[in-house]
Amino acid sequence: MSVLRLLPEAIAEGKIYWNNFDLLSKDTDIRAIRGKKISMIFQEPMMPLNPVYTVGEQISEALNHLTDLNVEKRIKSSRTARTDRY
């Protein structure tokens, strides 16, 4: 949450780089990165993924809100996300 600047700043010094961008730099427009390039999936212990919908449907819904991808590209992206290994 700290990387996405969702917490109050408390670190006095340091750098966090992502794709050659210093995320803590005042010059970095974090809004252009947050959500589309870096995001966080909050996992509440009492509210996991909805079992009524497939994981792919739930990923596709998130992509619908964050991107301009059409339905076919969202489905392809959600399949890729589910098979990628990090």
Phi and psi restraints in degrees (range 20) as a CNS / XPLOR table:
assign (resid 1 and name C) (resid 2 and name N)
       (resid 2 and name CA) (resid 2 and name C) 1.0 -65.2 20.0 2
assign (resid 2 and name N) (resid 2 and name CA)
       (resid 2 and name C) (resid 3 and name N) 1.0 -40.5 20.0 2
assign (resid 2 and name C) (resid 3 and name N)
       (resid 3 and name CA) (resid 3 and name C) 1.0 -61.6 20.0 2
assign (resid 3 and name N) (resid 3 and name CA)
       (resid 3 and name C) (resid 4 and name N) 1.0 -36.7 20.0 2
assign (resid 3 and name C) (resid 4 and name N)
       (resid 4 and name CA) (resid 4 and name C) 1.0 -83.6 20.0 2
assign (resid 4 and name N) (resid 4 and name CA)
       (resid 4 and name C) (resid 5 and name N) 1.0 4.0 20.0 2
assign (resid 4 and name C) (resid 5 and name N)
       (resid 5 and name CA) (resid 5 and name C) 1.0 58.8 20.0 2
assign (resid 5 and name N) (resid 5 and name CA)
       (resid 5 and name C) (resid 6 and name N) 1.0 41.8 20.0 2
assign (resid 5 and name C) (resid 6 and name N)
       (resid 6 and name CA) (resid 6 and name C) 1.0 -97.1 20.0 2
assign (resid 6 and name N) (resid 6 and name CA)
       (resid 6 and name C) (resid 7 and name N) 1.0 -6.7 20.0 2
assign (resid 6 and name C) (resid 7 and name N)
       (resid 7 and name CA) (resid 7 and name C) 1.0 -113.5 20.0 2
assign (resid 7 and name N) (resid 7 and name CA)
       (resid 7 and name C) (resid 8 and name N) 1.0 156.1 20.0 2
assign (resid 7 and name C) (resid 8 and name N)
       (resid 8 and name CA) (resid 8 and name C) 1.0 -61.2 20.0 2
assign (resid 8 and name N) (resid 8 and name CA)
       (resid 8 and name C) (resid 9 and name N) 1.0 144.3 20.0 2
assign (resid 8 and name C) (resid 9 and name N)
       (resid 9 and name CA) (resid 9 and name C) 1.0 -68.6 20.0 2
assign (resid 9 and name N) (resid 9 and name CA)
       (resid 9 and name C) (resid 10 and name N) 1.0 129.3 20.0 2
assign (resid 9 and name C) (resid 10 and name N)
       (resid 10 and name CA) (resid 10 and name C) 1.0 -134.5 20.0 2
assign (resid 10 and name N) (resid 10 and name CA)
       (resid 10 and name C) (resid 11 and name N) 1.0 -15.3 20.0 2
assign (resid 10 and name C) (resid 11 and name N)
       (resid 11 and name CA) (resid 11 and name C) 1.0 -80.4 20.0 2
assign (resid 11 and name N) (resid 11 and name CA)
       (resid 11 and name C) (resid 12 and name N) 1.0 130.4 20.0 2
assign (resid 11 and name C) (resid 12 and name N)
       (resid 12 and name CA) (resid 12 and name C) 1.0 -79.6 20.0 2
assign (resid 12 and name N) (resid 12 and name CA)
       (resid 12 and name C) (resid 13 and name N) 1.0 -31.7 20.0 2
assign (resid 12 and name C) (resid 13 and name N)
       (resid 13 and name CA) (resid 13 and name C) 1.0 -155.4 20.0 2
assign (resid 13 and name N) (resid 13 and name CA)
       (resid 13 and name C) (resid 14 and name N) 1.0 163.0 20.0 2
assign (resid 13 and name C) (resid 14 and name N)
       (resid 14 and name CA) (resid 14 and name C) 1.0 133.8 20.0 2
assign (resid 14 and name N) (resid 14 and name CA)
       (resid 14 and name C) (resid 15 and name N) 1.0 169.5 20.0 2
assign (resid 14 and name C) (resid 15 and name N)
       (resid 15 and name CA) (resid 15 and name C) 1.0 -139.2 20.0 2
assign (resid 15 and name N) (resid 15 and name CA)
       (resid 15 and name C) (resid 16 and name N) 1.0 145.1 20.0 2
assign (resid 15 and name C) (resid 16 and name N)
       (resid 16 and name CA) (resid 16 and name C) 1.0 -128.3 20.0 2
assign (resid 16 and name N) (resid 16 and name CA)
       (resid 16 and name C) (resid 17 and name N) 1.0 120.4 20.0 2
assign (resid 16 and name C) (resid 17 and name N)
       (resid 17 and name CA) (resid 17 and name C) 1.0 -107.1 20.0 2
assign (resid 17 and name N) (resid 17 and name CA)
       (resid 17 and name C) (resid 18 and name N) 1.0 140.6 20.0 2
assign (resid 17 and name C) (resid 18 and name N)
       (resid 18 and name CA) (resid 18 and name C) 1.0 -141.1 20.0 2
assign (resid 18 and name N) (resid 18 and name CA)
       (resid 18 and name C) (resid 19 and name N) 1.0 119.4 20.0 2
assign (resid 18 and name C) (resid 19 and name N)
       (resid 19 and name CA) (resid 19 and name C) 1.0 49.5 20.0 2
assign (resid 19 and name N) (resid 19 and name CA)
       (resid 19 and name C) (resid 20 and name N) 1.0 46.9 20.0 2
assign (resid 19 and name C) (resid 20 and name N)
       (resid 20 and name CA) (resid 20 and name C) 1.0 67.0 20.0 2
assign (resid 20 and name N) (resid 20 and name CA)
       (resid 20 and name C) (resid 21 and name N) 1.0 12.8 20.0 2
assign (resid 20 and name C) (resid 21 and name N)
       (resid 21 and name CA) (resid 21 and name C) 1.0 -103.9 20.0 2
assign (resid 21 and name N) (resid 21 and name CA)
       (resid 21 and name C) (resid 22 and name N) 1.0 131.5 20.0 2
assign (resid 21 and name C) (resid 22 and name N)
       (resid 22 and name CA) (resid 22 and name C) 1.0 -81.6 20.0 2
assign (resid 22 and name N) (resid 22 and name CA)
       (resid 22 and name C) (resid 23 and name N) 1.0 104.3 20.0 2
assign (resid 22 and name C) (resid 23 and name N)
       (resid 23 and name CA) (resid 23 and name C) 1.0 -65.2 20.0 2
assign (resid 23 and name N) (resid 23 and name CA)
       (resid 23 and name C) (resid 24 and name N) 1.0 -20.9 20.0 2
assign (resid 23 and name C) (resid 24 and name N)
       (resid 24 and name CA) (resid 24 and name C) 1.0 -93.3 20.0 2
assign (resid 24 and name N) (resid 24 and name CA)
       (resid 24 and name C) (resid 25 and name N) 1.0 -4.2 20.0 2
assign (resid 24 and name C) (resid 25 and name N)
       (resid 25 and name CA) (resid 25 and name C) 1.0 -68.4 20.0 2
assign (resid 25 and name N) (resid 25 and name CA)
       (resid 25 and name C) (resid 26 and name N) 1.0 141.4 20.0 2
assign (resid 25 and name C) (resid 26 and name N)
       (resid 26 and name CA) (resid 26 and name C) 1.0 -67.9 20.0 2
assign (resid 26 and name N) (resid 26 and name CA)
       (resid 26 and name C) (resid 27 and name N) 1.0 -20.4 20.0 2
assign (resid 26 and name C) (resid 27 and name N)
       (resid 27 and name CA) (resid 27 and name C) 1.0 -80.1 20.0 2
assign (resid 27 and name N) (resid 27 and name CA)
       (resid 27 and name C) (resid 28 and name N) 1.0 -18.6 20.0 2
assign (resid 27 and name C) (resid 28 and name N)
       (resid 28 and name CA) (resid 28 and name C) 1.0 -75.7 20.0 2
assign (resid 28 and name N) (resid 28 and name CA)
       (resid 28 and name C) (resid 29 and name N) 1.0 125.4 20.0 2
assign (resid 28 and name C) (resid 29 and name N)
       (resid 29 and name CA) (resid 29 and name C) 1.0 -84.3 20.0 2
assign (resid 29 and name N) (resid 29 and name CA)
       (resid 29 and name C) (resid 30 and name N) 1.0 91.8 20.0 2
assign (resid 29 and name C) (resid 30 and name N)
       (resid 30 and name CA) (resid 30 and name C) 1.0 -63.0 20.0 2
assign (resid 30 and name N) (resid 30 and name CA)
       (resid 30 and name C) (resid 31 and name N) 1.0 -25.6 20.0 2
assign (resid 30 and name C) (resid 31 and name N)
       (resid 31 and name CA) (resid 31 and name C) 1.0 -65.4 20.0 2
assign (resid 31 and name N) (resid 31 and name CA)
       (resid 31 and name C) (resid 32 and name N) 1.0 -30.2 20.0 2
assign (resid 31 and name C) (resid 32 and name N)
       (resid 32 and name CA) (resid 32 and name C) 1.0 -73.8 20.0 2
assign (resid 32 and name N) (resid 32 and name CA)
       (resid 32 and name C) (resid 33 and name N) 1.0 -21.3 20.0 2
assign (resid 32 and name C) (resid 33 and name N)
       (resid 33 and name CA) (resid 33 and name C) 1.0 -98.0 20.0 2
assign (resid 33 and name N) (resid 33 and name CA)
       (resid 33 and name C) (resid 34 and name N) 1.0 -41.6 20.0 2
assign (resid 33 and name C) (resid 34 and name N)
       (resid 34 and name CA) (resid 34 and name C) 1.0 -63.1 20.0 2
assign (resid 34 and name N) (resid 34 and name CA)
       (resid 34 and name C) (resid 35 and name N) 1.0 130.0 20.0 2
assign (resid 34 and name C) (resid 35 and name N)
       (resid 35 and name CA) (resid 35 and name C) 1.0 92.4 20.0 2
assign (resid 35 and name N) (resid 35 and name CA)
       (resid 35 and name C) (resid 36 and name N) 1.0 -45.0 20.0 2
assign (resid 35 and name C) (resid 36 and name N)
       (resid 36 and name CA) (resid 36 and name C) 1.0 -92.8 20.0 2
assign (resid 36 and name N) (resid 36 and name CA)
       (resid 36 and name C) (resid 37 and name N) 1.0 -35.2 20.0 2
assign (resid 36 and name C) (resid 37 and name N)
       (resid 37 and name CA) (resid 37 and name C) 1.0 -108.8 20.0 2
assign (resid 37 and name N) (resid 37 and name CA)
       (resid 37 and name C) (resid 38 and name N) 1.0 -41.4 20.0 2
assign (resid 37 and name C) (resid 38 and name N)
       (resid 38 and name CA) (resid 38 and name C) 1.0 -128.4 20.0 2
assign (resid 38 and name N) (resid 38 and name CA)
       (resid 38 and name C) (resid 39 and name N) 1.0 130.8 20.0 2
assign (resid 38 and name C) (resid 39 and name N)
       (resid 39 and name CA) (resid 39 and name C) 1.0 -146.9 20.0 2
assign (resid 39 and name N) (resid 39 and name CA)
       (resid 39 and name C) (resid 40 and name N) 1.0 172.1 20.0 2
assign (resid 39 and name C) (resid 40 and name N)
       (resid 40 and name CA) (resid 40 and name C) 1.0 -128.5 20.0 2
assign (resid 40 and name N) (resid 40 and name CA)
       (resid 40 and name C) (resid 41 and name N) 1.0 135.1 20.0 2
assign (resid 40 and name C) (resid 41 and name N)
       (resid 41 and name CA) (resid 41 and name C) 1.0 -101.0 20.0 2
assign (resid 41 and name N) (resid 41 and name CA)
       (resid 41 and name C) (resid 42 and name N) 1.0 110.2 20.0 2
assign (resid 41 and name C) (resid 42 and name N)
       (resid 42 and name CA) (resid 42 and name C) 1.0 -76.3 20.0 2
assign (resid 42 and name N) (resid 42 and name CA)
       (resid 42 and name C) (resid 43 and name N) 1.0 130.7 20.0 2
assign (resid 42 and name C) (resid 43 and name N)
       (resid 43 and name CA) (resid 43 and name C) 1.0 -121.1 20.0 2
assign (resid 43 and name N) (resid 43 and name CA)
       (resid 43 and name C) (resid 44 and name N) 1.0 94.8 20.0 2
assign (resid 43 and name C) (resid 44 and name N)
       (resid 44 and name CA) (resid 44 and name C) 1.0 -76.3 20.0 2
assign (resid 44 and name N) (resid 44 and name CA)
       (resid 44 and name C) (resid 45 and name N) 1.0 134.8 20.0 2
assign (resid 44 and name C) (resid 45 and name N)
       (resid 45 and name CA) (resid 45 and name C) 1.0 -61.7 20.0 2
assign (resid 45 and name N) (resid 45 and name CA)
       (resid 45 and name C) (resid 46 and name N) 1.0 -26.1 20.0 2
assign (resid 45 and name C) (resid 46 and name N)
       (resid 46 and name CA) (resid 46 and name C) 1.0 -97.1 20.0 2
assign (resid 46 and name N) (resid 46 and name CA)
       (resid 46 and name C) (resid 47 and name N) 1.0 -2.4 20.0 2
assign (resid 46 and name C) (resid 47 and name N)
       (resid 47 and name CA) (resid 47 and name C) 1.0 -135.9 20.0 2
assign (resid 47 and name N) (resid 47 and name CA)
       (resid 47 and name C) (resid 48 and name N) 1.0 68.5 20.0 2
assign (resid 47 and name C) (resid 48 and name N)
       (resid 48 and name CA) (resid 48 and name C) 1.0 -73.4 20.0 2
assign (resid 48 and name N) (resid 48 and name CA)
       (resid 48 and name C) (resid 49 and name N) 1.0 -172.1 20.0 2
assign (resid 48 and name C) (resid 49 and name N)
       (resid 49 and name CA) (resid 49 and name C) 1.0 -54.2 20.0 2
assign (resid 49 and name N) (resid 49 and name CA)
       (resid 49 and name C) (resid 50 and name N) 1.0 145.5 20.0 2
assign (resid 49 and name C) (resid 50 and name N)
       (resid 50 and name CA) (resid 50 and name C) 1.0 -70.1 20.0 2
assign (resid 50 and name N) (resid 50 and name CA)
       (resid 50 and name C) (resid 51 and name N) 1.0 118.8 20.0 2
assign (resid 50 and name C) (resid 51 and name N)
       (resid 51 and name CA) (resid 51 and name C) 1.0 -69.7 20.0 2
assign (resid 51 and name N) (resid 51 and name CA)
       (resid 51 and name C) (resid 52 and name N) 1.0 -12.1 20.0 2
assign (resid 51 and name C) (resid 52 and name N)
       (resid 52 and name CA) (resid 52 and name C) 1.0 -73.1 20.0 2
assign (resid 52 and name N) (resid 52 and name CA)
       (resid 52 and name C) (resid 53 and name N) 1.0 -28.9 20.0 2
assign (resid 52 and name C) (resid 53 and name N)
       (resid 53 and name CA) (resid 53 and name C) 1.0 -111.0 20.0 2
assign (resid 53 and name N) (resid 53 and name CA)
       (resid 53 and name C) (resid 54 and name N) 1.0 150.8 20.0 2
assign (resid 53 and name C) (resid 54 and name N)
       (resid 54 and name CA) (resid 54 and name C) 1.0 -70.0 20.0 2
assign (resid 54 and name N) (resid 54 and name CA)
       (resid 54 and name C) (resid 55 and name N) 1.0 159.9 20.0 2
assign (resid 54 and name C) (resid 55 and name N)
       (resid 55 and name CA) (resid 55 and name C) 1.0 -60.2 20.0 2
assign (resid 55 and name N) (resid 55 and name CA)
       (resid 55 and name C) (resid 56 and name N) 1.0 -41.3 20.0 2
assign (resid 55 and name C) (resid 56 and name N)
       (resid 56 and name CA) (resid 56 and name C) 1.0 -59.1 20.0 2
assign (resid 56 and name N) (resid 56 and name CA)
       (resid 56 and name C) (resid 57 and name N) 1.0 -40.9 20.0 2
assign (resid 56 and name C) (resid 57 and name N)
       (resid 57 and name CA) (resid 57 and name C) 1.0 -64.0 20.0 2
assign (resid 57 and name N) (resid 57 and name CA)
       (resid 57 and name C) (resid 58 and name N) 1.0 -38.3 20.0 2
assign (resid 57 and name C) (resid 58 and name N)
       (resid 58 and name CA) (resid 58 and name C) 1.0 -72.8 20.0 2
assign (resid 58 and name N) (resid 58 and name CA)
       (resid 58 and name C) (resid 59 and name N) 1.0 -36.2 20.0 2
assign (resid 58 and name C) (resid 59 and name N)
       (resid 59 and name CA) (resid 59 and name C) 1.0 -67.0 20.0 2
assign (resid 59 and name N) (resid 59 and name CA)
       (resid 59 and name C) (resid 60 and name N) 1.0 -42.8 20.0 2
assign (resid 59 and name C) (resid 60 and name N)
       (resid 60 and name CA) (resid 60 and name C) 1.0 -60.7 20.0 2
assign (resid 60 and name N) (resid 60 and name CA)
       (resid 60 and name C) (resid 61 and name N) 1.0 -38.6 20.0 2
assign (resid 60 and name C) (resid 61 and name N)
       (resid 61 and name CA) (resid 61 and name C) 1.0 -63.5 20.0 2
assign (resid 61 and name N) (resid 61 and name CA)
       (resid 61 and name C) (resid 62 and name N) 1.0 -42.5 20.0 2
assign (resid 61 and name C) (resid 62 and name N)
       (resid 62 and name CA) (resid 62 and name C) 1.0 -62.8 20.0 2
assign (resid 62 and name N) (resid 62 and name CA)
       (resid 62 and name C) (resid 63 and name N) 1.0 -42.7 20.0 2
assign (resid 62 and name C) (resid 63 and name N)
       (resid 63 and name CA) (resid 63 and name C) 1.0 -63.2 20.0 2
assign (resid 63 and name N) (resid 63 and name CA)
       (resid 63 and name C) (resid 64 and name N) 1.0 -33.1 20.0 2
assign (resid 63 and name C) (resid 64 and name N)
       (resid 64 and name CA) (resid 64 and name C) 1.0 -61.3 20.0 2
assign (resid 64 and name N) (resid 64 and name CA)
       (resid 64 and name C) (resid 65 and name N) 1.0 -37.7 20.0 2
assign (resid 64 and name C) (resid 65 and name N)
       (resid 65 and name CA) (resid 65 and name C) 1.0 -80.4 20.0 2
assign (resid 65 and name N) (resid 65 and name CA)
       (resid 65 and name C) (resid 66 and name N) 1.0 -25.2 20.0 2
assign (resid 65 and name C) (resid 66 and name N)
       (resid 66 and name CA) (resid 66 and name C) 1.0 -103.3 20.0 2
assign (resid 66 and name N) (resid 66 and name CA)
       (resid 66 and name C) (resid 67 and name N) 1.0 -13.6 20.0 2
assign (resid 66 and name C) (resid 67 and name N)
       (resid 67 and name CA) (resid 67 and name C) 1.0 -134.5 20.0 2
assign (resid 67 and name N) (resid 67 and name CA)
       (resid 67 and name C) (resid 68 and name N) 1.0 173.6 20.0 2
assign (resid 67 and name C) (resid 68 and name N)
       (resid 68 and name CA) (resid 68 and name C) 1.0 -104.2 20.0 2
assign (resid 68 and name N) (resid 68 and name CA)
       (resid 68 and name C) (resid 69 and name N) 1.0 20.2 20.0 2
assign (resid 68 and name C) (resid 69 and name N)
       (resid 69 and name CA) (resid 69 and name C) 1.0 -68.3 20.0 2
assign (resid 69 and name N) (resid 69 and name CA)
       (resid 69 and name C) (resid 70 and name N) 1.0 144.2 20.0 2
assign (resid 69 and name C) (resid 70 and name N)
       (resid 70 and name CA) (resid 70 and name C) 1.0 -78.0 20.0 2
assign (resid 70 and name N) (resid 70 and name CA)
       (resid 70 and name C) (resid 71 and name N) 1.0 175.4 20.0 2
assign (resid 70 and name C) (resid 71 and name N)
       (resid 71 and name CA) (resid 71 and name C) 1.0 -57.8 20.0 2
assign (resid 71 and name N) (resid 71 and name CA)
       (resid 71 and name C) (resid 72 and name N) 1.0 -45.6 20.0 2
assign (resid 71 and name C) (resid 72 and name N)
       (resid 72 and name CA) (resid 72 and name C) 1.0 -62.4 20.0 2
assign (resid 72 and name N) (resid 72 and name CA)
       (resid 72 and name C) (resid 73 and name N) 1.0 -42.9 20.0 2
assign (resid 72 and name C) (resid 73 and name N)
       (resid 73 and name CA) (resid 73 and name C) 1.0 -69.9 20.0 2
assign (resid 73 and name N) (resid 73 and name CA)
       (resid 73 and name C) (resid 74 and name N) 1.0 -34.2 20.0 2
assign (resid 73 and name C) (resid 74 and name N)
       (resid 74 and name CA) (resid 74 and name C) 1.0 -64.4 20.0 2
assign (resid 74 and name N) (resid 74 and name CA)
       (resid 74 and name C) (resid 75 and name N) 1.0 -42.1 20.0 2
assign (resid 74 and name C) (resid 75 and name N)
       (resid 75 and name CA) (resid 75 and name C) 1.0 -63.1 20.0 2
assign (resid 75 and name N) (resid 75 and name CA)
       (resid 75 and name C) (resid 76 and name N) 1.0 -45.2 20.0 2
assign (resid 75 and name C) (resid 76 and name N)
       (resid 76 and name CA) (resid 76 and name C) 1.0 -62.1 20.0 2
assign (resid 76 and name N) (resid 76 and name CA)
       (resid 76 and name C) (resid 77 and name N) 1.0 -42.9 20.0 2
assign (resid 76 and name C) (resid 77 and name N)
       (resid 77 and name CA) (resid 77 and name C) 1.0 -65.2 20.0 2
assign (resid 77 and name N) (resid 77 and name CA)
       (resid 77 and name C) (resid 78 and name N) 1.0 -39.4 20.0 2
assign (resid 77 and name C) (resid 78 and name N)
       (resid 78 and name CA) (resid 78 and name C) 1.0 -68.6 20.0 2
assign (resid 78 and name N) (resid 78 and name CA)
       (resid 78 and name C) (resid 79 and name N) 1.0 -35.1 20.0 2
assign (resid 78 and name C) (resid 79 and name N)
       (resid 79 and name CA) (resid 79 and name C) 1.0 -65.0 20.0 2
assign (resid 79 and name N) (resid 79 and name CA)
       (resid 79 and name C) (resid 80 and name N) 1.0 -42.5 20.0 2
assign (resid 79 and name C) (resid 80 and name N)
       (resid 80 and name CA) (resid 80 and name C) 1.0 -62.8 20.0 2
assign (resid 80 and name N) (resid 80 and name CA)
       (resid 80 and name C) (resid 81 and name N) 1.0 -43.9 20.0 2
assign (resid 80 and name C) (resid 81 and name N)
       (resid 81 and name CA) (resid 81 and name C) 1.0 -61.9 20.0 2
assign (resid 81 and name N) (resid 81 and name CA)
       (resid 81 and name C) (resid 82 and name N) 1.0 -35.2 20.0 2
assign (resid 81 and name C) (resid 82 and name N)
       (resid 82 and name CA) (resid 82 and name C) 1.0 -77.2 20.0 2
assign (resid 82 and name N) (resid 82 and name CA)
       (resid 82 and name C) (resid 83 and name N) 1.0 -19.5 20.0 2
assign (resid 82 and name C) (resid 83 and name N)
       (resid 83 and name CA) (resid 83 and name C) 1.0 -104.7 20.0 2
assign (resid 83 and name N) (resid 83 and name CA)
       (resid 83 and name C) (resid 84 and name N) 1.0 -12.6 20.0 2
assign (resid 83 and name C) (resid 84 and name N)
       (resid 84 and name CA) (resid 84 and name C) 1.0 -66.1 20.0 2
assign (resid 84 and name N) (resid 84 and name CA)
       (resid 84 and name C) (resid 85 and name N) 1.0 143.3 20.0 2
assign (resid 84 and name C) (resid 85 and name N)
       (resid 85 and name CA) (resid 85 and name C) 1.0 -119.2 20.0 2
assign (resid 85 and name N) (resid 85 and name CA)
       (resid 85 and name C) (resid 86 and name N) 1.0 130.4 20.0 2
